[in-house]
Amino acid sequence: MKRIILIGYMGAGKTTVGRQLAKELGLQFYDLDWYIETRHHTTVTQIFAERGEDAFRRIERAMLHEVAEFEDVVISCGGGTPCFFDNMDYLNRQGQVVYLKASPQVLIRHLQMGHGRRPLLADKSPDELLSHVTQQLSERERYYAKARYTLSVDLLDNFDRIRSTIEQLLSLLNHPESSTETQITP
């Protein structure tokens, strides 16, 4: 049985890396936000708009407890998932947790390409976005840092960089003694 769980701030590349990693290992891939949307027949954005963040976080926790029981999976969690309830401790008990770490500048480049779909970032100017991401990343770092592995990622803007990240991640997961922080370079 294998469970690999990817955490990190939104825009870090958890879904991109997770999908490719699952394919490489012959495992099922689950994006937690997509799982929530499928099970609740609505979008995360709609849940936030209609019920608020507190209700979303309760739903997210329940769905996390479902999907993290699956076997032979790669799971990509939402950026806030590890930061609420006992989620981070639960994740560490359930599988190999990897924090995909990126700088605020890298995250913002990714988020600006599609931040209209991110409920917590809607209607923010570029300056507000930088301030928000920097502050929130700083607040969340203490949760993310509890992951067994930390993988510093650069832009995942082409197949070669994604491939390099997957190779580094596979090496980390197969050699736990080298499990601190690893820097990916293009």
C-alpha positions, 0 to 999 in steps of 0.5 A: 500500500502506498500513499503519497500526499502533496502539500504546499501553497496554491500554485506550487504545482501540486496537481501538475506534479501529482498527476505525473508522479501517479502516472510514473508510479502506476497509482491513482491520482486524486486532487482533493478540490476536484474530489470535493467538487465531484462528491458535492456536485458543485465547485469549491468557489460556489461552496465558499460563496454560498457557505463561507470558508468555515463550512468549506474547511469542514467539508474539506476535512471530511473529504480528506478523511475519505480520500486519505484512506484510499490505497495506492494513491497520490493525493494533491491537497488544497493549499490550506488543507494542512492548516486546519483542524488536525489535518497535518498530523492526520496526513503524516499518519496516512502517508508520505507527505511532501511539501512542494515549496516555492517562493512568493514570486513563483507562486504569484506568476502561477496564480496570476494565470488563473487567480479568478478561479481561486476564491481567496484571491478573487478581486485582488490587485497585483500588489494586494496579491503579493501582500496576501500570498507573502503573508499567508505563506508565512502563516502557513509555513509552520504547518507545511514544515511538518511534512516528512519531505520538503522539495523546493520547486522552481517554475514548472513551465515545461516538460523538462522541468516537470520531469526533473522534479518528478525524478528528484521526488522519486529519489527522495521517496525511495531514499528516506535518509535524504529527506530534508530539503532538496532544491530543484534547478532547471 
